[in-house]
């Protein structure tokens, strides 16, 4: 729901609000939304600059840093971290929560580099792999970098409590499951095992996100990034698995429908987006492989599509009554979460 000054003016014209009440409400809502991520120019600049800085020290790290010894890498990482913490403190003191959260996240993302440099410095790095491969390959010895990142991430998140800080924690948990599986398997992961690990890791992350969502329903949205990576990992593992029967393909279709429903229920668009992609993929499979020569298939899809539109009309007409009756059966915590997300 996007409440604008124009909509408040229309409420004044219909004698729902007075002019002074509309102005006070607008200023209140404007102040409340300052710390929430939105598609505004300054917010875009915040995240663009922050992600470039984070990417420079993670995804886009080149081999030039390998010319430094381990002590040099640790020293520069600490200097960057000190700058990041200083900026976090400055922005936080000025109630600029978005840039403060980005700078705090930058500090957490420096941790793997610092841990890598420390192991190089101490002479305990086990092979010839370099830091830039951290985000590309699965290795058992990344585990120390991941444990350090989790420790720093939890401490910084506890200190500053910005939702964006959950992002590097979620990514690290994803990486860690792969590396731990390599340790248990005693070697490289097969492609099938990777997909299976991703599937169950995604489910665990979604469960964790739901728990966080319930616990933080009255504060900030700490579950946002866990939901994103949980849905991404789960859907990827599900979609890339080999299916050898029509039943398994139909089950895949049904799971994606459930994801759309869950996304709608919890007001989490990420589930709806991935679910819609899965549904489209299944329908494409039917069109190109199963009913490739059938002229009735597009007709049937058209009827189904129009039927869904009519179902949406009926839902809109009876939404309030259905919602009230269905939520009466839910636990109080879940009911409060859904009510806080209602538009």
C-alpha positions as CSV (number, residue, x, y, z in Angstrom):
1,X,0.0,0.0,0.0
2,X,1.5,3.3,-1.1
3,X,0.0,6.3,0.8
4,X,0.8,9.5,-1.0
5,X,0.0,13.1,-0.3
6,X,-2.5,12.9,-3.1
7,X,-4.4,10.1,-1.5
8,X,-4.5,12.0,1.8
9,X,-5.8,15.0,0.0
10,X,-8.6,12.9,-1.5
11,X,-9.4,11.7,2.0
12,X,-9.7,15.4,3.1
13,X,-12.0,16.1,0.2
14,X,-14.3,13.3,1.3
15,X,-14.2,14.6,4.9
16,X,-12.5,11.5,6.3
17,X,-9.6,13.6,7.6
18,X,-9.1,17.3,8.3
19,X,-6.3,19.2,6.5
20,X,-4.2,19.4,9.6
21,X,-4.7,15.7,10.4
22,X,-3.7,14.8,6.8
23,X,-0.5,16.9,7.0
24,X,0.4,15.5,10.4
25,X,-0.2,11.9,9.2
26,X,1.9,12.5,6.0
27,X,4.8,13.8,8.0
28,X,4.6,10.9,10.5
29,X,4.5,8.3,7.7
30,X,7.4,10.1,5.9
31,X,9.5,10.0,9.1
32,X,8.6,6.3,9.8
33,X,9.7,5.3,6.3
34,X,13.1,6.9,6.3
35,X,14.8,3.8,7.6
36,X,13.0,1.4,5.4
37,X,14.5,0.3,2.1
38,X,12.5,1.7,-0.8
39,X,13.0,2.4,-4.5
40,X,14.1,6.0,-4.0
41,X,17.1,7.6,-5.7
42,X,19.1,8.0,-2.5
43,X,18.4,4.4,-1.5
44,X,19.5,3.2,-4.9
45,X,22.7,5.1,-4.5
46,X,23.2,3.7,-0.9
47,X,22.9,0.1,-2.1
48,X,24.8,0.6,-5.3
49,X,27.8,2.1,-3.6
50,X,27.6,-0.4,-0.7
51,X,27.4,-3.4,-3.0
52,X,30.3,-2.1,-5.2
53,X,32.4,-1.7,-2.1
54,X,31.5,-5.1,-0.7
55,X,32.0,-6.7,-4.2
56,X,35.4,-5.2,-4.4
57,X,36.5,-7.1,-1.3
58,X,34.7,-10.3,-2.2
59,X,33.5,-11.2,-5.6
60,X,35.8,-8.9,-7.6
61,X,38.9,-9.5,-5.6
62,X,41.8,-10.0,-8.1
63,X,45.2,-11.7,-7.9
64,X,47.0,-8.4,-7.1
65,X,46.4,-8.9,-3.4
66,X,48.2,-12.2,-3.5
67,X,51.5,-10.2,-3.9
68,X,51.0,-9.1,-0.3
69,X,52.0,-11.5,2.3
70,X,49.5,-12.8,4.9
71,X,50.4,-10.1,7.4
72,X,49.8,-7.3,4.8
73,X,46.3,-8.7,3.9
74,X,45.4,-8.8,7.6
75,X,46.6,-5.3,8.2
76,X,44.7,-3.8,5.3
77,X,41.6,-5.8,6.2
78,X,41.8,-4.3,9.7
79,X,42.2,-0.8,8.4
80,X,39.2,-1.2,6.1
81,X,37.2,-2.7,9.0
82,X,38.1,0.3,11.2
83,X,36.9,2.7,8.5
84,X,33.7,0.7,8.1
85,X,33.0,0.7,11.8
86,X,33.7,4.4,12.1
87,X,31.3,5.2,9.2
88,X,28.7,2.9,10.8
89,X,28.9,4.8,14.1
90,X,28.7,8.2,12.3
91,X,25.7,7.2,10.2
92,X,24.0,5.5,13.2
93,X,24.4,8.7,15.3
94,X,22.6,10.6,12.6
95,X,19.8,8.0,12.4
96,X,20.8,7.1,8.8
97,X,20.0,3.4,9.3
98,X,20.4,2.2,5.7
99,X,24.0,3.5,5.1
100,X,24.9,2.5,8.7
101,X,23.7,-1.1,8.0
102,X,25.6,-1.2,4.7
103,X,28.8,-0.1,6.3
104,X,28.4,-2.6,9.1
105,X,27.8,-5.3,6.5
106,X,31.0,-4.3,4.7
107,X,32.9,-5.0,7.9
108,X,31.4,-8.5,8.2
109,X,32.2,-9.2,4.5
110,X,35.9,-8.4,5.2
111,X,36.1,-11.2,7.7
112,X,36.8,-14.1,5.2
113,X,39.7,-12.0,3.6
114,X,41.2,-11.3,7.1
115,X,40.9,-15.0,8.0
116,X,42.5,-16.0,4.8
117,X,45.4,-13.6,5.4
118,X,45.8,-14.8,9.0
119,X,46.1,-18.4,7.9
120,X,48.6,-17.4,5.2
121,X,50.6,-15.4,7.8
122,X,50.7,-18.4,10.2
123,X,51.7,-20.8,7.4
124,X,48.7,-23.1,7.9
125,X,47.0,-22.6,4.6
126,X,46.8,-26.2,3.2
127,X,47.1,-25.8,-0.6
128,X,47.6,-23.4,-3.5
129,X,44.1,-22.1,-3.8
130,X,43.7,-18.3,-3.5
131,X,41.1,-16.1,-1.9
132,X,39.3,-15.1,-5.2
133,X,38.2,-18.8,-5.5
134,X,36.3,-18.6,-2.2
135,X,33.0,-17.7,-4.0
136,X,33.6,-20.1,-6.9
137,X,34.7,-23.4,-5.6
138,X,33.7,-25.7,-2.7
139,X,36.7,-26.6,-0.4
140,X,36.8,-28.0,3.1
141,X,39.3,-25.5,4.3
142,X,37.0,-22.5,3.7
143,X,35.3,-23.6,6.9
144,X,37.6,-21.5,9.1
145,X,36.8,-18.4,7.1
146,X,33.1,-19.2,7.3
147,X,33.2,-19.8,11.1
148,X,35.0,-16.5,11.5
149,X,32.5,-14.7,9.4
150,X,29.6,-16.1,11.3
151,X,31.2,-15.1,14.6
152,X,31.9,-11.5,13.5
153,X,28.4,-11.3,11.8
154,X,26.6,-12.4,15.0
155,X,28.6,-9.9,17.1
156,X,28.1,-7.0,14.7
157,X,24.4,-7.8,14.2
158,X,23.9,-8.0,18.0
159,X,25.6,-4.6,18.4
160,X,23.9,-2.7,15.6
161,X,20.7,-4.7,14.8
162,X,20.4,-3.7,11.2
163,X,18.4,-6.2,9.0
164,X,20.9,-6.0,6.1
165,X,23.6,-7.6,8.4
166,X,21.7,-10.9,8.1
167,X,22.7,-11.0,4.3
168,X,26.3,-12.1,4.8
169,X,25.3,-14.5,7.6
170,X,22.7,-16.2,5.3
171,X,25.3,-16.5,2.4
172,X,27.9,-17.9,4.8
173,X,25.5,-20.5,6.1
174,X,24.8,-21.6,2.5
175,X,28.5,-21.9,1.8
176,X,29.1,-23.7,5.0
177,X,26.6,-26.5,4.3
178,X,28.4,-27.3,1.0
179,X,31.9,-27.3,2.6
180,X,30.8,-29.4,5.5
181,X,29.3,-31.9,3.1
182,X,32.6,-32.1,1.3
183,X,34.3,-32.8,4.7
184,X,31.9,-35.6,5.4
185,X,32.0,-37.0,1.9
186,X,35.8,-36.9,1.9
187,X,36.1,-35.3,-1.5
188,X,34.4,-33.2,-4.1
189,X,30.7,-33.1,-4.3
190,X,28.9,-34.8,-7.2
191,X,26.4,-32.6,-9.1
192,X,23.5,-34.7,-7.8
193,X,24.7,-34.4,-4.2
194,X,25.1,-30.6,-4.6
195,X,21.5,-30.3,-5.7
196,X,20.3,-32.4,-2.9
197,X,22.3,-30.4,-0.3
198,X,20.9,-27.2,-1.8
199,X,17.4,-28.5,-1.6
200,X,17.5,-29.4,2.1
201,X,19.7,-26.4,3.0
202,X,17.1,-24.1,1.4
203,X,14.3,-25.8,3.5
204,X,16.3,-25.3,6.7
205,X,17.0,-21.6,5.9
206,X,13.3,-21.0,5.1
207,X,12.4,-22.6,8.5
208,X,15.0,-20.4,10.2
209,X,13.6,-17.3,8.4
210,X,10.1,-18.2,9.5
211,X,11.2,-18.5,13.1
212,X,13.1,-15.2,12.9
213,X,10.0,-13.6,11.2
214,X,7.8,-14.7,14.1
215,X,10.3,-13.5,16.7
216,X,10.9,-10.1,15.1
217,X,7.3,-9.4,14.0
218,X,7.1,-6.3,16.2
219,X,10.6,-4.9,15.2
220,X,12.6,-4.8,12.0
221,X,12.4,-7.3,9.1
222,X,15.4,-9.5,10.0
223,X,14.1,-12.5,8.1
224,X,14.1,-10.8,4.6
225,X,17.6,-11.9,3.5
226,X,17.2,-15.4,5.0
227,X,14.0,-15.8,3.0
228,X,15.7,-14.7,-0.2
229,X,18.6,-17.1,0.0
230,X,16.5,-19.9,1.5
231,X,14.1,-19.6,-1.4
232,X,16.9,-19.3,-4.0
233,X,18.8,-22.3,-2.7
234,X,15.7,-24.5,-2.2
235,X,14.2,-23.6,-5.7
236,X,17.5,-24.1,-7.4
237,X,18.1,-27.5,-5.9
238,X,14.5,-28.4,-6.7
239,X,14.5,-27.2,-10.3
240,X,17.9,-28.6,-11.4
241,X,17.1,-32.1,-10.1
242,X,16.6,-34.8,-12.8
243,X,13.0,-35.9,-13.1
244,X,12.3,-39.1,-14.8
245,X,8.5,-39.3,-14.6
246,X,5.4,-37.3,-15.2
247,X,4.4,-37.7,-11.6
248,X,7.6,-36.1,-10.3
249,X,7.2,-33.2,-12.8
250,X,3.6,-32.7,-11.6
251,X,4.8,-32.7,-8.0
252,X,7.4,-30.0,-8.9
253,X,4.5,-28.0,-10.4
254,X,2.5,-28.4,-7.2
255,X,5.4,-27.4,-5.0
256,X,5.8,-24.2,-7.0
257,X,2.1,-23.5,-6.6
258,X,2.5,-23.9,-2.8
259,X,5.4,-21.4,-3.0
260,X,3.1,-18.9,-4.6
261,X,0.6,-19.4,-1.9
262,X,3.1,-19.2,0.9
263,X,4.5,-16.0,-0.7
264,X,1.1,-14.5,-0.8
265,X,0.2,-15.6,2.8
266,X,3.4,-14.2,4.3
267,X,3.7,-11.2,2.0
268,X,7.1,-12.5,0.8
269,X,7.4,-11.8,-3.0
270,X,10.5,-14.0,-3.3
271,X,8.4,-17.2,-3.0
272,X,5.8,-15.9,-5.5
273,X,8.5,-15.0,-8.0
274,X,10.3,-18.3,-7.9
275,X,7.0,-20.2,-7.7
276,X,5.8,-18.4,-10.8
277,X,9.1,-19.2,-12.6
278,X,8.6,-22.9,-11.7
279,X,5.0,-22.9,-12.9
280,X,6.0,-21.3,-16.2
281,X,8.8,-23.8,-16.6
282,X,6.4,-26.7,-16.1
283,X,3.8,-25.3,-18.5
284,X,6.6,-24.8,-21.1
285,X,7.6,-28.4,-20.6
286,X,4.0,-29.5,-21.2
287,X,3.7,-27.3,-24.3
288,X,7.0,-28.3,-25.9
289,X,7.4,-31.9,-24.8
290,X,4.1,-33.5,-23.8
291,X,1.5,-31.7,-25.9
292,X,3.8,-30.6,-28.7
293,X,1.2,-31.5,-31.4
294,X,-2.0,-30.7,-29.6
295,X,-4.1,-27.7,-30.6
296,X,-6.3,-28.1,-27.5
297,X,-3.5,-27.4,-25.0
298,X,-3.4,-23.6,-25.6
299,X,-7.2,-23.5,-25.4
300,X,-7.2,-25.4,-22.1
301,X,-4.5,-23.0,-20.7
302,X,-6.6,-20.1,-21.8
303,X,-9.7,-21.4,-20.0
304,X,-7.6,-22.2,-16.9
305,X,-6.1,-18.7,-16.9
306,X,-9.5,-17.0,-17.2
307,X,-10.8,-19.3,-14.5
308,X,-8.0,-18.1,-12.2
309,X,-8.9,-14.5,-13.0
310,X,-12.5,-15.2,-12.0
311,X,-11.3,-16.9,-8.8
312,X,-9.4,-13.8,-8.0
313,X,-12.6,-11.7,-8.5
314,X,-14.5,-14.0,-6.1
315,X,-11.6,-13.8,-3.6
316,X,-11.6,-10.0,-3.7
317,X,-15.3,-10.0,-3.0
318,X,-15.2,-12.3,0.0
319,X,-11.6,-11.7,1.2
320,X,-12.4,-10.1,4.5
321,X,-14.8,-12.8,5.6
322,X,-12.5,-15.7,4.5
323,X,-9.4,-14.0,6.1
324,X,-11.2,-13.5,9.4
325,X,-12.5,-17.1,9.6
326,X,-9.2,-18.7,8.5
327,X,-7.0,-16.7,10.8
328,X,-9.2,-17.6,13.8
329,X,-7.6,-21.1,13.7
330,X,-4.0,-19.9,13.6
331,X,-1.7,-19.5,16.6
332,X,-1.6,-16.0,18.1
333,X,2.0,-15.3,17.1
334,X,1.3,-16.2,13.4
335,X,-1.9,-14.3,13.4
336,X,-0.1,-11.2,14.6
337,X,2.6,-11.6,12.0
338,X,0.0,-11.9,9.2
339,X,-2.0,-8.9,10.5
340,X,1.2,-6.8,10.6
341,X,1.8,-7.6,6.9
342,X,-1.8,-7.0,5.8
343,X,-2.4,-4.2,3.3
